[in-house]
C-alpha cells in the first residue's frame, strides 16, 4: 500500500512538471512570435524612432507578463536586437537613396 502512494505521488509530480514545462514552452513560443512580429513592424519603411520605441515597450510589457522579473534579460537581448534592426533598415534606405 505504501508503494502505491509513492507511485501516485511520483506520477502526480511528473504530471505537474510536464504541465509546467508545457506552459513555459507555450509562453516562449508566444514571446518568439511577438518579437518576430515586432521585428517586421520595425523593419517597415517609414517607421519613426518613437514608433519603434513604442513597439519595443509593448513587447517588453508582454514579456514581463509572460515571464515576471525578466526585464533585465529583455533589455539585454531583445531591446538591442530590435533597435539594431531599425538602425540597419535606416542605413540601407540611406545608402539606396544616395546611390
SULPETA-V843939 format. One record per backbone hydrogen bond with DSSP energy under -0.5 kcal/mol. NH is the residue of the N-H (numbers start at 0). CO is the residue of the C=O. If there is no record, write none. Layout:
BEGIN
NH/CO ; NH/CO
END
This chain:
BEGIN
4/0 ; 5/1 ; 6/2 ; 7/3 ; 8/4 ; 9/5 ; 10/6 ; 11/7 ; 12/8 ; 13/9 ; 14/10 ; 15/11 ; 16/12 ; 17/13 ; 18/14 ; 19/15 ; 20/16 ; 21/17 ; 22/18 ; 23/19 ; 24/20 ; 25/21 ; 26/22 ; 27/23 ; 28/24 ; 29/25 ; 30/26 ; 31/27 ; 32/28 ; 33/29 ; 34/30 ; 35/31 ; 36/32 ; 37/33 ; 38/34 ; 39/35 ; 40/36 ; 41/37 ; 42/38 ; 43/39 ; 43/40 ; 46/43 ; 51/47 ; 52/48 ; 53/49 ; 54/50 ; 55/51 ; 56/52 ; 57/53 ; 58/54 ; 59/55 ; 60/56 ; 61/57 ; 62/58 ; 63/59 ; 64/60 ; 65/61 ; 66/62 ; 69/66 ; 73/69 ; 74/70 ; 75/71 ; 76/72 ; 77/73 ; 78/73 ; 80/76 ; 81/77 ; 82/78 ; 83/79 ; 84/80 ; 85/81 ; 86/82 ; 87/83 ; 88/84 ; 89/85 ; 90/86 ; 91/87 ; 92/88 ; 93/89 ; 94/90 ; 95/91 ; 96/92 ; 97/93 ; 98/94
END
